[in-house]
Amino acid sequence: MDDTSRLRNSGGGRRGSARESRLGAALQFVKYAIVGAIATGVNVAAFFTAAITLFPCLTADDKAVAIISKFASVPLPEMTDAARSLNAAYCNVAAYFVSNAVCYILNRMFVFKPGRHGMAVEAALFFLVSGVSLAVGAAGQTALIAIFGVPTSLALAANLVASLSINFLMRKFVIFKG
């Protein structure tokens, strides 16, 4: 047995494999973050597309209107805040399905190993976990603002961290093979 084989068989190779494992996990998380950023961009685009074409919910003083109106006509119908908030909720639902479809496909292709479940079950679990993490994050954000008076931006950051953590762990250990 030569020195290289002896080192590998004596446990010296374990450090390398642990290091490789940590590197692989870090790389997987970076890919996950990139896919998440793409899905977030799709979500924002889908929300505003729905807000312009299907469920008007923008107002003239909305900063997004100034940006979007450079590229498209933005309908600004008169409506109550209650109607506007309902339309915004519809836009969120539409954006949720579009962005999660993109997120599922990209995660399946580039981040996680598919095959723990059949594709239909895998997709259903993916959407279910996304919906649960959305609800948990939103509830936490609302509580931080309403009960503790936390600034909105900080509450949003807590929402994003909670959602990111729940989604990553559930996708890695429950939905996909790893």
N, C-alpha and C positions, 0 to 999 in steps of 0.2 A: 504494500500500500504506500503510495507516495504521500508527501506532506500535504498536498491539497486535499486528497481524499481523507486523510486522517483528520484534518481540520474540519472538514465538512461533517464527518461522522462523529466527531467529538463534541458537537454542540456549537462549534464556532460558527457554523452556518446559520444557526438560529437567529443570531443578532441581525444578520443580513436580511433574513426573511421577515423578522419583526419590523425592521426599518423599511423594507419594501412594502410591508402591509400598511404601515403608517403613511408612507408616501402614496400608496394606492388609495387609501381612504381620503387623504387630503386632496388628491387629484379628483376623486369622485365628487367631493364636496364642491370644489371649484367648478367642475362641469355642471353640477346641480345649480350652483349660483348663477352661472351664465344662462342656463336654460330658464331659470326663474326670472332673470332680467328680461329675457326675450318674451316670456309669457306675460310679464307685467306690461311691457310695451304693447303687446297684442291686446291685453285687457283694456288699457287706456284708449287705444285706437278704436276698439270695438264699442266701448262705452260712448265715446264722443260721436262715432258713426251712428249709433242708435239714437243718441240725443239729438242729432241733426235730422235724421231720416224717419225714425219710427215714433219716438216718445220725447217730444220737445221738453227740455227741462233746464235750458240755459237762460240766463238773464243778461241784459246789456252790461251790467257791472261785473260779470264773470270774466276773470282775466283770460280764460281759455277762449272766449269769444273773440278777443282782439287777435289772438294768434290764428285761430281757425278761419276767421273771416278773410284772412289774406289768401286763402286757398279755396274756400267754399262759401256759399251763401248759408247763413245761420238763421233759421227761423226763431223769432223771439216773440211768440204769442203771449198775450196777457193771460195770466193764470194765477190762481191762488198758490200760496206756499204748500198747502196740502196736496194740490194736484201736481205741483212741480216735484215734490218729494216722492210721490207715487210713481211718476214717470221716471225719476232718477233710479228708483228701486227696480223698475222694469229694465232700465238700461244696465244696471248692475247684474241682473239675472242673465241677460243676453251676453254680456261681456264675460261673465263667469263661465258659461258653456263654451264660448268660442276660445277663450284663453286656456281653459283646462283641456280642451281637445288638443290644442297645439302643445301644451305642456306635457300631456300624456305621451303623445307621439315622440317628442324630443327626448323625454326621460327614458322611454322604452328603447329608443335607438342609440342614445349616446351616454346615458348615465348608469342605469341599472340593468341587471340581467333579467329578462323576462322568463317566464316559465314556471313560477311557483304555482300559478293558477292558470286556467284557460283564459284566453284573451278577453272574453266577455266578462268574466268574474273579475279579472284584473282591472279592466276599465271601470267597472261598477265600483269596485273598492277604491280606485283612484279618485273618482268623483265624490264618493261618500266621504272619504278622509278629507278631501279639499273642502267640502261643505262644512264638516264638523270643525275643522281648523279655522275656517272663516267665521263661524258662529262663536267659537271660543275667543278668538282674537278680537272680534267686534264687541263681545260682551265685556271682555277685560278692558278694552279701550273706553267703552261707555262708562264703566265703573270708575276707572281712573279719573275721568273727567268729572263725572257727576258727583261722586262721593268724596274724592280726594283733591279735586281742583287741580289736577295735573295739567300742564299745558298740552294743547291738542297735538303738537308735533311730537312731544315725548310720549304721549299715549299711543300715537300712531306707531312710533318706533317699537314700543312694547308689543303692540298688536302684530307687527311684522316679525319680530323675533319669535313670538309664541307660534305664529302660523308656520314660519320657516322650520322651526324645531319639530313641531308635530308632524308636518308633512314629510320632512326628510326621514325621520325615524320610522314612521309608519310605512313609507314607501320602501325603505331599505330592508326592514325586518318583517313586514307583513305582506305587502303587495307584490314586490318583486323578489327575486332570489338573492339579491345583495348588491 
